[in-house]
Structures are given as structure tokens and as C-alpha cells.
Amino acid sequence: MDARLSDHTGPFFFLQFTQMVIAQFKLLLELTRPHLLKWSHRKPLSSEEKLAMILKYLAQGGSPQSVAWEFCVGKSTFSEVLVEVCTVL
């Protein structure tokens, strides 16, 4: 699991963050991963990061800008990822 997701420690934090247990997240990740992979010269966001970012946004609301800041991405990147992940889901 990505360091940004596991740094805060434990399944309770993960449940609060995404509104799903880790096992559910892993299953959803396996189903969506092939559709979320991108190739770039820059280090792309992992499928795991994309899915977690959007699940956090959908579960907790808030502004797209605040979620983008939490994941260290730009607002336009967040918007692209939102469309991409929601289309796959």
C-alpha cells in the first residue's frame, strides 16, 4: 500500500479516510487497476493513489482543492483523476 495511505497507521484510520475496510479497497483496486494505469515521463500517480483520492473525496466531501493538496497534486490533475476513476467505477 502507498506510504501516504499507510503512514497514518491502522485500519481504523483507513476506514475513516475512505469509508471502506482495507480488504474492500484492495478488491476494488484489483478491479479498477487496469483502467487507471498511465504511462508518462514523469512519475505517474499509482492506481492506488487515484482510487484512494477519489474515495476520500466521495466519502468525506470537501473541496477538490483541499483533497488535491492532501495528495500533493494540482487541482487540474485532481479533476482529471476524478473523471477517470468515476468513469471506471
N, C-alpha and C positions, 0 to 999 in steps of 0.2 A: 504494500500500500504506500502511496505517496507520503513523503515526510510531512507535508503540510497538513495532511489529514490525520496522521498518527501522532504528531508532536503533542497534541493536547491531551492525549492519553485516554484510553479506555473506551469500552463500548457505550457507556452512558453518554459521554461527550459526543460520540459519533451519532447516537440516536437523537440527541438534542440538535445536532448540526444538520442532519439530513432527514430526520423523521422516519428513518428505517434502520433496521438492525444490519450489522456488517454482512451477514450471510445473504440477506436480500440484495444489498448493494452489489456484492460480488456476482450474484446471479444476473442482475440487471446489467452489470458491466460486461459480462461474457456475451450477453445477447446483443449489446449495442456496440461493443468494441470494433468490429469490422467496419462499421459505418462511420465511426468517429476518428479513424486514423487519417493523418495528413502527412504529406512529405514536404519538407521545406529546408532551405539552407540554414535558417535559424532553428533553435531547439523548439519544436512544436509542443503545444500543450498535450499532455497524455490524455487518452480516453478517460482515464480515472479522474483526472483534474476537471475535464469538461463536464462529466456526469455529476461529480460532486458539486461543482459550482452551480449548475442549474438546479439540482435537487435542493441545495441550500436556499437558492433564490425562491423556488416554488414553495418550499416548506415554511420559510420564515418571512417572505416578502421583503420589504425594504426597497431601497433604490438600486437600480442597476449599477450606478456609480459606486455605491458602498460595497457591493459584492465584488465588483471589478478590483477595487482597492485591496480587499481581503485576499484576493488571489493574484495580486500583482500583475494584472492585465489592464489594458486600456478599455475604455468604455465601448469603442467600436468593436474590439475583439470580443468583449462580453456579448454584445448584440449579435455578432455572427455566430458565436457558440450557442446562444440561446435558440436561434432559429435552427441551427444544425441539430442540436440534441432534441428539441421538441419535434422536429420532423421525423427523426429516427424513432422516437418514442411513439 
